[in-house]
């Protein structure tokens, strides 16, 4: 039925049957709309892909997923970290210890914080506060 339309009733019915059975037309009208991801979801998906790629290559990987500051107490906040097993292995090889991955990450994170303070000439001796590590799931923790 290309190019011309038979105007008798059966011809029109046949035309629409052919149109309905056309695979390309079905695909055009039956496409499901993919839900659009927010920028944050896109960023996290990209990080998850990076982690997977690094893990498959046997490379260590760590990232900060989120950072929050308590508006009511500027001294209070948290970092949400994610890592792979290879990163933990690298930390163990470097001498970090702990019974869980979260404890090993806590020790490493404390070292990083102390180094940053010392580089800025700030006394790194704790006078108040603490670092709290809350496991979210395997390979992820919230540090506050």
Secondary structure, 3 states (H helix, E strand, C coil): CCCCCCCCHHHHHHHHHHHHHCHHHHHHHCCCCCCCCCHHHHHHHHHHHHHHHHHHHCCCCEEEEEEEEECCEEEEEEEEEEECHHHHHHHHHCCCCCCCHHHHHHHHHHHHHHHHHHHCCCCCCCCCCCCCEEEEECCEEEEC
